[in-house]
Amino acid sequence: MFEKSRELAKKFKTEIAVYRKVYSDPRTPRMSKVLLWLAIGYLLMPFDIIPDFIPVLGQIDDVIIVPLLVYLALKMIPPEIIAENRKSAAH
């Protein structure tokens, strides 16, 4: 179980490094950068669209909105830019 947790943490750390590199890449479309910025901003925002005190829905909005914003941002970025930055982040 601990081995799987370590592997998951390592993958998460690599993905964060990939997103950071993609964000700073000048070839990344501006709209993708805006969506990635919104995803980070939404995570750090002290309030939510649906307040957390509402059972289930309050927590689910974070789980749905942030990955959706990241997914949309990555769909707009050419695959070769993502692959290049993923390769450099893995090293």
N, C-alpha and C positions, 0 to 999 in steps of 0.2 A: 504494500500500500504506500509506504514512504517513497519507494522507488518511482512509482507512478506519479506521485505528487511532485517529486523533484523534476521528472521529465516534463510534466505539465507546466511547472514554473519556468523551466528553461525555454520551452516553446513560447510562453507568454512574453518572456523577456526578449526573445529574438523578434517576435512580432512587433513589440513596441519599438525596437531598434529599426525595423523595416519601415514602420510608419513614420518615424522621425526622419529617416533618410529620404523617403518618398516626399515628405512635406518640404524638405529643404532643397529638393532637386528642382532646378529651374525649368525643366521640361514638364513638370506636373501642372496640369490645368488649374487655373485660379479657382474655379468652382469646387474642385476636389479639395483644395487647401481650405476653402471656406467650410466645407462639410466636415473635414477633420477637426478644424478649429471649433466648430459647433459641438461636435461630439465631446471633445475635451471640456469645453465650457459647460455643457450640460451636466457632465459628471461632477464638476467642481461647484456648480451653482448651489447656493444655499436653499433654494426653493425649487420645487418641481412643478410640472404642468398638472400632475395629479399628486396631491399631498401624500406623504408617506403614512400619515395616520389612518388613511382609508385602507382597510384590510385588503390584502392581495394586490389590488390595482395600484396602490401606492408604490409597491416594490417592483411590480412588473413593468411599469413604464420605463424605469432605468434599464431593465434587461432587454427591452424591445427597441427603444429609441436610439440608444448609443450604438448598438451593433448595426442597426438599419442605416444610420448616418455613415458609419465606417464602410459598410457594404456599398452604399451608393457612391461614396468617394472613390473607392477602389475600382468600381465598374467604369468610371470616367477616365481612369488613368490607363494609358497604353500598357499592355501586358509586358512588353520588353523593359519598360522602366521599372516595373515592380520586380521582375525577375532579376534585373541587374542589381537593384538595391537589396533584394533578398539574399543574393549571392554574396555581396559585400558585407552584409550584416551577419552572415553565418560564420565569417572568419574572425 
